Amino acid sequence: MVNKSFPFVVTILLLIGCDARKIYDEYRTMDNQTWSADNIISFDVNIQDTVAANNVYLNIRNGNNYPYQNIFLFITITDPGGQFKKDTVEIFLADDKGEWYGKGIGSAYHHQVPLLTKVRFQYQGIYTFDLEQAMRKEKLPGVLDVGLRIERSKN
């Protein structure tokens, strides 16, 4: 005979385990749905595991009023010892016909783009991820939110 609470317990365990690989997942909302050139978005992530491989994703939500097919970002990653790496990344948000690549809800589109895959953090402590729009525009309209997600790699 099966215990009547068994399906409830299984459901709860599945819900808890759905995002078990998540280490960090945060967003910053843009004032007036505009990313200003002087607005450097920072994420401080406390990394304790230096053995497991991780995937780092950039998350961007844009509206239909975003005027470009792509977005350029300056990304600076600073480790707990103060050493940093800076890179420029181009992310394509739409195809040549203007069709958005991301998942859409109403007039908003969510894009999750791999930044680093299967990376092992060398040190324990706080890593700072600074994101800066690099589109040569003082104000970049149509950017709703910018986020960072770090999760354990599957393998």
C-alpha atoms as an extended CHARMM CRD file, in Angstrom:
* protein
*
       155  EXT
         1         1  MET       CA              0.0000000000        0.0000000000        0.0000000000  PROA      1               0.0000000000
         2         2  VAL       CA              1.3410000000        3.4570000000       -0.9590000000  PROA      2               0.0000000000
         3         3  ASN       CA              1.3900000000        6.2100000000        1.6150000000  PROA      3               0.0000000000
         4         4  LYS       CA             -1.0430000000        9.0140000000        0.6210000000  PROA      4               0.0000000000
         5         5  SER       CA              1.5900000000       11.6750000000        1.2930000000  PROA      5               0.0000000000
         6         6  PHE       CA              4.0960000000       10.0610000000       -1.0840000000  PROA      6               0.0000000000
         7         7  PRO       CA              2.9970000000       12.0390000000       -4.2100000000  PROA      7               0.0000000000
         8         8  PHE       CA              3.1790000000       15.2850000000       -2.2150000000  PROA      8               0.0000000000
         9         9  VAL       CA              6.7160000000       14.5310000000       -0.9900000000  PROA      9               0.0000000000
        10        10  VAL       CA              7.8690000000       13.6020000000       -4.5150000000  PROA      10              0.0000000000
        11        11  THR       CA              6.4160000000       16.8430000000       -5.8940000000  PROA      11              0.0000000000
        12        12  ILE       CA              8.2020000000       18.9430000000       -3.2580000000  PROA      12              0.0000000000
        13        13  LEU       CA             11.5190000000       17.1860000000       -3.9170000000  PROA      13              0.0000000000
        14        14  LEU       CA             11.1740000000       17.7560000000       -7.6560000000  PROA      14              0.0000000000
        15        15  LEU       CA             10.4550000000       21.4530000000       -7.1420000000  PROA      15              0.0000000000
        16        16  ILE       CA             13.4450000000       21.8530000000       -4.8510000000  PROA      16              0.0000000000
        17        17  GLY       CA             15.7240000000       19.9450000000       -7.2060000000  PROA      17              0.0000000000
        18        18  CYS       CA             14.7130000000       21.8500000000      -10.3530000000  PROA      18              0.0000000000
        19        19  ASP       CA             17.3840000000       24.4730000000       -9.8430000000  PROA      19              0.0000000000
        20        20  ALA       CA             19.8210000000       22.4810000000       -7.7410000000  PROA      20              0.0000000000
        21        21  ARG       CA             22.7740000000       23.4800000000       -9.9480000000  PROA      21              0.0000000000
        22        22  LYS       CA             22.2570000000       27.2210000000       -9.3260000000  PROA      22              0.0000000000
        23        23  ILE       CA             25.0420000000       28.9950000000       -7.4540000000  PROA      23              0.0000000000
        24        24  TYR       CA             24.0460000000       32.5780000000       -8.2580000000  PROA      24              0.0000000000
        25        25  ASP       CA             21.2190000000       34.1840000000      -10.2410000000  PROA      25              0.0000000000
        26        26  GLU       CA             20.5820000000       37.9340000000       -9.9370000000  PROA      26              0.0000000000
        27        27  TYR       CA             19.2500000000       40.7450000000      -12.1170000000  PROA      27              0.0000000000
        28        28  ARG       CA             19.5650000000       44.5240000000      -12.1030000000  PROA      28              0.0000000000
        29        29  THR       CA             16.6670000000       46.5440000000      -13.4920000000  PROA      29              0.0000000000
        30        30  MET       CA             17.4880000000       49.5490000000      -15.6590000000  PROA      30              0.0000000000
        31        31  ASP       CA             16.0200000000       52.9160000000      -14.7010000000  PROA      31              0.0000000000
        32        32  ASN       CA             13.5310000000       54.0070000000      -17.3740000000  PROA      32              0.0000000000
        33        33  GLN       CA             14.3700000000       50.8610000000      -19.3650000000  PROA      33              0.0000000000
        34        34  THR       CA             17.5870000000       52.5540000000      -20.4900000000  PROA      34              0.0000000000
        35        35  TRP       CA             21.1680000000       51.4630000000      -19.8730000000  PROA      35              0.0000000000
        36        36  SER       CA             23.3210000000       54.5650000000      -19.4460000000  PROA      36              0.0000000000
        37        37  ALA       CA             26.9690000000       54.4000000000      -20.4650000000  PROA      37              0.0000000000
        38        38  ASP       CA             28.0700000000       55.4150000000      -16.9620000000  PROA      38              0.0000000000
        39        39  ASN       CA             25.9850000000       52.6800000000      -15.2820000000  PROA      39              0.0000000000
        40        40  ILE       CA             28.4120000000       49.8390000000      -14.5520000000  PROA      40              0.0000000000
        41        41  ILE       CA             26.4590000000       46.8830000000      -13.2130000000  PROA      41              0.0000000000
        42        42  SER       CA             28.2600000000       44.8690000000      -10.5350000000  PROA      42              0.0000000000
        43        43  PHE       CA             27.5740000000       41.4140000000       -9.1950000000  PROA      43              0.0000000000
        44        44  ASP       CA             29.5160000000       40.1420000000       -6.1710000000  PROA      44              0.0000000000
        45        45  VAL       CA             29.5230000000       36.3540000000       -6.0320000000  PROA      45              0.0000000000
        46        46  ASN       CA             30.8390000000       34.3510000000       -3.0850000000  PROA      46              0.0000000000
        47        47  ILE       CA             32.5670000000       31.2820000000       -4.5090000000  PROA      47              0.0000000000
        48        48  GLN       CA             33.5080000000       28.5280000000       -2.0690000000  PROA      48              0.0000000000
        49        49  ASP       CA             33.9870000000       25.5080000000       -4.3410000000  PROA      49              0.0000000000
        50        50  THR       CA             37.2450000000       25.5730000000       -6.3120000000  PROA      50              0.0000000000
        51        51  VAL       CA             36.9120000000       21.9980000000       -7.5950000000  PROA      51              0.0000000000
        52        52  ALA       CA             33.5780000000       21.8480000000       -9.4510000000  PROA      52              0.0000000000
        53        53  ALA       CA             33.2210000000       23.0910000000      -13.0210000000  PROA      53              0.0000000000
        54        54  ASN       CA             30.7630000000       25.9500000000      -13.5190000000  PROA      54              0.0000000000
        55        55  ASN       CA             28.9690000000       27.7380000000      -16.3270000000  PROA      55              0.0000000000
        56        56  VAL       CA             28.5980000000       31.5290000000      -16.2400000000  PROA      56              0.0000000000
        57        57  TYR       CA             25.7610000000       33.1410000000      -18.2030000000  PROA      57              0.0000000000
        58        58  LEU       CA             24.8550000000       36.7150000000      -19.0530000000  PROA      58              0.0000000000
        59        59  ASN       CA             21.1290000000       37.3530000000      -18.9790000000  PROA      59              0.0000000000
        60        60  ILE       CA             19.6090000000       40.2560000000      -20.8620000000  PROA      60              0.0000000000
        61        61  ARG       CA             15.9650000000       41.2640000000      -21.1150000000  PROA      61              0.0000000000
        62        62  ASN       CA             15.1240000000       43.7310000000      -23.8410000000  PROA      62              0.0000000000
        63        63  GLY       CA             11.9290000000       45.3100000000      -25.1160000000  PROA      63              0.0000000000
        64        64  ASN       CA             10.6570000000       45.6680000000      -28.6580000000  PROA      64              0.0000000000
        65        65  ASN       CA             12.0020000000       49.2140000000      -28.6310000000  PROA      65              0.0000000000
        66        66  TYR       CA             15.6410000000       48.0730000000      -28.4210000000  PROA      66              0.0000000000
        67        67  PRO       CA             17.0050000000       49.6720000000      -31.6170000000  PROA      67              0.0000000000
        68        68  TYR       CA             19.8210000000       47.2550000000      -32.5010000000  PROA      68              0.0000000000
        69        69  GLN       CA             20.3780000000       43.6570000000      -33.5350000000  PROA      69              0.0000000000
        70        70  ASN       CA             23.2530000000       43.2290000000      -31.0780000000  PROA      70              0.0000000000
        71        71  ILE       CA             24.8180000000       44.6300000000      -27.9420000000  PROA      71              0.0000000000
        72        72  PHE       CA             28.4830000000       45.0440000000      -27.0400000000  PROA      72              0.0000000000
        73        73  LEU       CA             29.5550000000       44.7400000000      -23.4120000000  PROA      73              0.0000000000
        74        74  PHE       CA             32.7660000000       45.3300000000      -21.5130000000  PROA      74              0.0000000000
        75        75  ILE       CA             33.0720000000       42.6130000000      -18.8760000000  PROA      75              0.0000000000
        76        76  THR       CA             35.5500000000       42.7590000000      -16.0230000000  PROA      76              0.0000000000
        77        77  ILE       CA             35.9620000000       39.8130000000      -13.6500000000  PROA      77              0.0000000000
        78        78  THR       CA             37.9310000000       40.5260000000      -10.4830000000  PROA      78              0.0000000000
        79        79  ASP       CA             39.0420000000       37.6180000000       -8.2830000000  PROA      79              0.0000000000
        80        80  PRO       CA             39.3130000000       37.7120000000       -4.4620000000  PROA      80              0.0000000000
        81        81  GLY       CA             42.9980000000       38.6720000000       -4.7150000000  PROA      81              0.0000000000
        82        82  GLY       CA             42.2410000000       41.7700000000       -6.8050000000  PROA      82              0.0000000000
        83        83  GLN       CA             43.4970000000       40.4350000000      -10.1360000000  PROA      83              0.0000000000
        84        84  PHE       CA             41.1330000000       41.0960000000      -13.0150000000  PROA      84              0.0000000000
        85        85  LYS       CA             40.4230000000       40.0990000000      -16.5960000000  PROA      85              0.0000000000
        86        86  LYS       CA             38.6250000000       42.4500000000      -18.9640000000  PROA      86              0.0000000000
        87        87  ASP       CA             36.9850000000       41.4280000000      -22.2190000000  PROA      87              0.0000000000
        88        88  THR       CA             34.6380000000       42.7940000000      -24.8500000000  PROA      88              0.0000000000
        89        89  VAL       CA             31.6730000000       40.6050000000      -25.7740000000  PROA      89              0.0000000000
        90        90  GLU       CA             29.1790000000       40.9630000000      -28.6140000000  PROA      90              0.0000000000
        91        91  ILE       CA             25.7790000000       39.3930000000      -28.0840000000  PROA      91              0.0000000000
        92        92  PHE       CA             23.3300000000       39.0280000000      -30.9470000000  PROA      92              0.0000000000
        93        93  LEU       CA             19.7670000000       39.6450000000      -29.7970000000  PROA      93              0.0000000000
        94        94  ALA       CA             18.0090000000       39.5010000000      -33.1760000000  PROA      94              0.0000000000
        95        95  ASP       CA             18.5380000000       38.1020000000      -36.6500000000  PROA      95              0.0000000000
        96        96  ASP       CA             19.0230000000       40.1470000000      -39.8470000000  PROA      96              0.0000000000
        97        97  LYS       CA             15.2420000000       40.4620000000      -40.2450000000  PROA      97              0.0000000000
        98        98  GLY       CA             14.7880000000       41.8750000000      -36.7420000000  PROA      98              0.0000000000
        99        99  GLU       CA             13.3320000000       38.7120000000      -35.2020000000  PROA      99              0.0000000000
       100       100  TRP       CA             14.3970000000       38.4070000000      -31.5670000000  PROA      100             0.0000000000
       101       101  TYR       CA             16.3600000000       35.2900000000      -30.6110000000  PROA      101             0.0000000000
       102       102  GLY       CA             15.2980000000       35.2310000000      -26.9620000000  PROA      102             0.0000000000
       103       103  LYS       CA             12.2350000000       33.8170000000      -25.3290000000  PROA      103             0.0000000000
       104       104  GLY       CA              9.4260000000       36.3490000000      -25.4850000000  PROA      104             0.0000000000
       105       105  ILE       CA              6.7520000000       37.3060000000      -23.0070000000  PROA      105             0.0000000000
       106       106  GLY       CA              4.6130000000       40.1250000000      -24.3420000000  PROA      106             0.0000000000
       107       107  SER       CA              7.0070000000       42.7540000000      -25.6530000000  PROA      107             0.0000000000
       108       108  ALA       CA              9.9620000000       41.5920000000      -23.5080000000  PROA      108             0.0000000000
       109       109  TYR       CA             12.6060000000       39.0960000000      -24.6030000000  PROA      109             0.0000000000
       110       110  HSD       CA             14.9570000000       37.1250000000      -22.3890000000  PROA      110             0.0000000000
       111       111  HSD       CA             18.3850000000       36.0570000000      -23.6390000000  PROA      111             0.0000000000
       112       112  GLN       CA             20.7270000000       33.7490000000      -21.7220000000  PROA      112             0.0000000000
       113       113  VAL       CA             24.1960000000       33.7410000000      -23.2570000000  PROA      113             0.0000000000
       114       114  PRO       CA             27.1170000000       31.5740000000      -22.1100000000  PROA      114             0.0000000000
       115       115  LEU       CA             30.0540000000       33.6950000000      -21.0070000000  PROA      115             0.0000000000
       116       116  LEU       CA             32.2700000000       30.9520000000      -19.5280000000  PROA      116             0.0000000000
       117       117  THR       CA             31.7180000000       27.2070000000      -19.7040000000  PROA      117             0.0000000000
       118       118  LYS       CA             33.1820000000       24.5380000000      -17.4600000000  PROA      118             0.0000000000
       119       119  VAL       CA             35.2790000000       27.0840000000      -15.5800000000  PROA      119             0.0000000000
       120       120  ARG       CA             36.8420000000       26.2800000000      -12.2140000000  PROA      120             0.0000000000
       121       121  PHE       CA             37.3120000000       29.2490000000       -9.9310000000  PROA      121             0.0000000000
       122       122  GLN       CA             40.8730000000       29.2980000000       -8.6710000000  PROA      122             0.0000000000
       123       123  TYR       CA             40.2490000000       30.9270000000       -5.2640000000  PROA      123             0.0000000000
       124       124  GLN       CA             37.5630000000       30.9300000000       -2.6150000000  PROA      124             0.0000000000
       125       125  GLY       CA             35.9730000000       34.2880000000       -1.8760000000  PROA      125             0.0000000000
       126       126  ILE       CA             34.2030000000       37.1660000000       -3.5840000000  PROA      126             0.0000000000
       127       127  TYR       CA             34.4280000000       37.4660000000       -7.3630000000  PROA      127             0.0000000000
       128       128  THR       CA             33.1310000000       40.7170000000       -8.8390000000  PROA      128             0.0000000000
       129       129  PHE       CA             31.5900000000       40.7390000000      -12.3030000000  PROA      129             0.0000000000
       130       130  ASP       CA             31.2850000000       44.2640000000      -13.7570000000  PROA      130             0.0000000000
       131       131  LEU       CA             29.1530000000       44.7370000000      -16.8750000000  PROA      131             0.0000000000
       132       132  GLU       CA             29.2510000000       47.9260000000      -18.9150000000  PROA      132             0.0000000000
       133       133  GLN       CA             27.3930000000       48.6220000000      -22.1510000000  PROA      133             0.0000000000
       134       134  ALA       CA             29.8370000000       49.4240000000      -24.9270000000  PROA      134             0.0000000000
       135       135  MET       CA             27.5230000000       50.5850000000      -27.7160000000  PROA      135             0.0000000000
       136       136  ARG       CA             29.0060000000       54.1050000000      -28.0430000000  PROA      136             0.0000000000
       137       137  LYS       CA             25.6470000000       55.5540000000      -27.0420000000  PROA      137             0.0000000000
       138       138  GLU       CA             25.1860000000       57.5810000000      -23.8740000000  PROA      138             0.0000000000
       139       139  LYS       CA             21.7490000000       56.0770000000      -23.3370000000  PROA      139             0.0000000000
       140       140  LEU       CA             20.7600000000       52.6720000000      -24.6810000000  PROA      140             0.0000000000
       141       141  PRO       CA             16.9420000000       52.3820000000      -24.7620000000  PROA      141             0.0000000000
       142       142  GLY       CA             15.0270000000       49.1310000000      -24.5390000000  PROA      142             0.0000000000
       143       143  VAL       CA             17.2540000000       47.3300000000      -22.0460000000  PROA      143             0.0000000000
       144       144  LEU       CA             14.9850000000       46.1780000000      -19.2210000000  PROA      144             0.0000000000
       145       145  ASP       CA             17.2280000000       44.0190000000      -17.0330000000  PROA      145             0.0000000000
       146       146  VAL       CA             20.7470000000       42.6420000000      -17.0220000000  PROA      146             0.0000000000
       147       147  GLY       CA             21.6600000000       39.5840000000      -15.0110000000  PROA      147             0.0000000000
       148       148  LEU       CA             24.2970000000       37.0440000000      -14.1470000000  PROA      148             0.0000000000
       149       149  ARG       CA             23.8060000000       33.3570000000      -13.5270000000  PROA      149             0.0000000000
       150       150  ILE       CA             26.3830000000       30.8530000000      -12.3470000000  PROA      150             0.0000000000
       151       151  GLU       CA             25.5270000000       27.1810000000      -12.1470000000  PROA      151             0.0000000000
       152       152  ARG       CA             27.3340000000       23.8780000000      -11.7770000000  PROA      152             0.0000000000
       153       153  SER       CA             28.2180000000       22.3400000000      -15.1040000000  PROA      153             0.0000000000
       154       154  LYS       CA             26.5030000000       19.0410000000      -15.8640000000  PROA      154             0.0000000000
       155       155  ASN       CA             29.8940000000       17.3930000000      -16.4880000000  PROA      155             0.0000000000
